Amino acid sequence: MNKKLFAKVKDLCKDTGLSEKYLNVITEKMGGSVEDDSTDDAAIEATANLISELAKESQSEATRWVNAKKKDPDPDPNKKDPDPNKKDPDTTNGDSEMEKRLKAMEEKMSGYEAKESKAKRTAAVMAAMDKHKIPTEFRDRLAKSISDDEDIEEAVTSLKQGFITAGLSPEGAEGSKAASEKEIEESADSLLESITVK
């Protein structure tokens, strides 16, 4: 587990009263996308926020469940059920309510996992753009043109080639005079339009 990530989760959850053991388990389970030796602050921050949101939701759910149990009157030990085979409707409703809550928690967990996966992919796209020296001002816009099922390295390499071909990269300029800011912007817009799925 990434120590920096765990420290961030503990800090975000310090007022919740959740045990360090619980935070350790949930960070271990959900923090898999952040490598143990990673120093990527953006990925650590995004993952820590997701984990803390889930931890707080878990705590709220547990509190609601405990409070609901406290409101139920204690059964009278002297009272006998005339029909032992008859199901207690309150118990049935309680089980049904618990199933609904568990389902809601599973859906939230899936949502958090999807967010974490998206954050991880976005970080990978940005790292590839940095590696291929895609101009910073175009990265966000160009990242949106890369679909979820597309190979990141291939897509970014293709974008880089487009920049070189359009003369927007020093590698394609071969020492010639750099293009003006307006020319770069117009060429980048044209490149973006050509690769965007219509």
C-alpha positions as CSV (number, residue, x, y, z in Angstrom):
1,M,0.0,0.0,0.0
2,N,1.2,3.5,-0.8
3,K,2.1,5.2,2.5
4,K,1.4,8.7,1.2
5,L,-2.1,7.5,0.1
6,F,-2.9,6.0,3.5
7,A,-1.7,9.1,5.3
8,K,-4.0,11.2,3.0
9,V,-7.0,8.9,3.7
10,K,-6.4,9.1,7.5
11,D,-6.2,12.9,7.3
12,L,-9.5,13.1,5.3
13,C,-11.3,10.7,7.7
14,K,-9.8,12.0,11.0
15,D,-13.2,13.4,12.2
16,T,-15.2,10.3,11.4
17,G,-14.2,8.2,14.3
18,L,-13.5,5.3,12.0
19,S,-10.7,3.0,13.2
20,E,-7.3,3.0,11.6
21,K,-7.7,-0.8,11.0
22,Y,-10.9,-0.1,8.9
23,L,-9.2,2.7,7.0
24,N,-6.2,0.4,6.4
25,V,-8.4,-2.3,5.0
26,I,-10.5,0.0,2.7
27,T,-7.3,1.7,1.4
28,E,-5.7,-1.7,0.7
29,K,-8.9,-2.8,-1.2
30,M,-9.5,0.4,-3.2
31,G,-6.0,1.9,-3.5
32,G,-4.7,-0.8,-5.9
33,S,-4.5,1.6,-8.8
34,V,-1.8,3.7,-6.9
35,E,1.5,1.8,-6.9
36,D,3.3,1.5,-3.6
37,D,6.2,3.7,-4.7
38,S,4.0,6.2,-6.7
39,T,4.6,9.9,-6.1
40,D,1.8,11.0,-8.5
41,D,0.1,13.5,-6.2
42,A,-2.9,13.9,-8.6
43,A,-3.6,10.2,-8.6
44,I,-3.1,9.9,-4.8
45,E,-5.4,12.8,-4.2
46,A,-8.1,11.5,-6.4
47,T,-8.0,8.0,-5.0
48,A,-7.8,9.3,-1.4
49,N,-11.0,11.4,-2.0
50,L,-12.8,8.3,-3.4
51,I,-11.8,6.1,-0.5
52,S,-12.8,8.8,2.1
53,E,-16.2,9.3,0.4
54,L,-16.9,5.5,0.6
55,A,-15.6,5.4,4.2
56,K,-17.9,8.2,5.2
57,E,-20.9,6.6,3.4
58,S,-20.2,3.3,5.2
59,Q,-20.1,5.1,8.5
60,S,-23.4,6.9,7.7
61,E,-25.0,3.6,6.7
62,A,-23.8,1.8,9.8
63,T,-25.1,4.7,12.0
64,R,-28.5,4.6,10.3
65,W,-28.7,0.8,10.8
66,V,-27.8,1.0,14.5
67,N,-30.3,3.9,15.1
68,A,-33.0,1.9,13.3
69,K,-32.3,-1.1,15.6
70,K,-32.4,1.1,18.7
71,K,-35.9,2.4,17.7
72,D,-37.3,-1.2,17.5
73,P,-38.8,-2.2,20.8
74,D,-37.1,-5.2,22.5
75,P,-39.3,-8.3,22.0
76,D,-41.1,-9.5,25.1
77,P,-39.4,-12.8,26.1
78,N,-42.6,-14.0,27.7
79,K,-44.7,-13.5,24.6
80,K,-45.1,-16.7,22.6
81,D,-45.8,-16.8,18.9
82,P,-49.0,-18.8,18.3
83,D,-47.7,-20.1,15.0
84,P,-43.9,-20.9,15.1
85,N,-43.9,-21.4,11.3
86,K,-45.3,-17.9,10.7
87,K,-42.7,-15.3,9.5
88,D,-42.5,-12.1,11.4
89,P,-43.4,-9.4,8.9
90,D,-41.1,-6.9,10.8
91,T,-38.1,-9.2,10.4
92,T,-39.0,-9.8,6.7
93,N,-39.2,-6.0,6.1
94,G,-35.9,-5.6,8.0
95,D,-34.2,-8.1,5.8
96,S,-35.6,-6.5,2.7
97,E,-34.5,-3.1,4.0
98,M,-31.0,-4.4,4.6
99,E,-30.9,-5.9,1.1
100,K,-31.8,-2.6,-0.4
101,R,-29.1,-0.8,1.6
102,L,-26.5,-3.4,0.6
103,K,-27.5,-3.0,-3.0
104,A,-27.2,0.7,-2.7
105,M,-23.8,0.4,-1.2
106,E,-22.7,-2.0,-4.0
107,E,-23.9,0.5,-6.6
108,K,-22.0,3.3,-4.8
109,M,-18.9,1.1,-4.7
110,S,-19.2,0.4,-8.4
111,G,-19.5,4.2,-9.0
112,Y,-16.4,4.8,-6.9
113,E,-14.5,2.1,-8.8
114,A,-15.6,3.6,-12.1
115,K,-14.4,7.1,-11.0
116,E,-11.1,5.6,-9.8
117,S,-10.6,3.8,-13.1
118,K,-11.4,7.0,-15.1
119,A,-8.9,9.0,-13.0
120,K,-6.3,6.3,-13.5
121,R,-6.8,6.3,-17.3
122,T,-6.8,10.2,-17.4
123,A,-3.5,10.2,-15.5
124,A,-2.0,7.6,-17.9
125,V,-3.2,9.7,-20.9
126,M,-1.6,12.8,-19.5
127,A,1.7,10.9,-18.7
128,A,1.8,9.7,-22.3
129,M,1.2,13.2,-23.6
130,D,4.0,14.5,-21.4
131,K,6.3,11.7,-22.6
132,H,5.6,12.7,-26.3
133,K,5.8,16.4,-25.5
134,I,2.3,17.3,-26.7
135,P,1.9,21.0,-26.0
136,T,0.3,21.5,-22.5
137,E,-2.4,23.9,-23.7
138,F,-3.9,21.3,-26.0
139,R,-3.7,18.2,-23.7
140,D,-7.1,18.5,-22.0
141,R,-8.9,18.9,-25.4
142,L,-7.0,16.2,-27.1
143,A,-7.4,13.8,-24.2
144,K,-11.2,13.9,-24.7
145,S,-10.7,12.6,-28.3
146,I,-9.1,9.4,-27.0
147,S,-11.9,6.8,-26.5
148,D,-11.9,4.4,-23.4
149,D,-11.2,1.3,-25.5
150,E,-8.3,2.9,-27.5
151,D,-4.7,2.1,-26.8
152,I,-3.3,5.2,-25.1
153,E,0.3,4.9,-26.5
154,E,-0.9,4.4,-30.1
155,A,-3.4,7.3,-29.8
156,V,-0.9,9.7,-28.3
157,T,1.8,8.6,-30.9
158,S,-0.7,9.4,-33.6
159,L,-1.4,12.8,-32.1
160,K,2.3,13.5,-31.9
161,Q,2.7,12.6,-35.6
162,G,-0.1,14.9,-36.4
163,F,1.7,17.8,-34.6
164,I,4.9,17.0,-36.4
165,T,3.2,16.8,-39.8
166,A,1.4,20.1,-39.1
167,G,4.8,21.7,-38.2
168,L,3.7,22.3,-34.6
169,S,6.5,20.3,-33.0
170,P,10.2,21.3,-32.9
171,E,10.9,17.7,-34.2
172,G,9.0,18.6,-37.4
173,A,10.4,22.1,-37.8
174,E,14.0,21.0,-38.3
175,G,15.3,24.3,-37.2
176,S,12.9,26.4,-39.3
177,K,11.2,29.4,-37.8
178,A,8.6,28.4,-35.2
179,A,5.0,29.0,-36.1
180,S,3.2,31.9,-34.6
181,E,0.8,31.3,-31.7
182,K,-2.2,31.9,-34.0
183,E,-1.0,29.4,-36.6
184,I,-0.4,26.8,-33.9
185,E,-3.9,27.3,-32.5
186,E,-5.5,27.1,-35.9
187,S,-3.6,24.0,-36.8
188,A,-4.3,22.4,-33.5
189,D,-8.0,23.1,-33.9
190,S,-7.9,21.6,-37.4
191,L,-6.1,18.5,-36.1
192,L,-8.6,18.1,-33.3
193,E,-11.5,18.4,-35.7
194,S,-10.0,15.8,-38.0
195,I,-9.6,13.2,-35.2
196,T,-12.9,13.9,-33.4
197,V,-15.5,11.3,-34.1
198,K,-18.5,12.9,-35.7
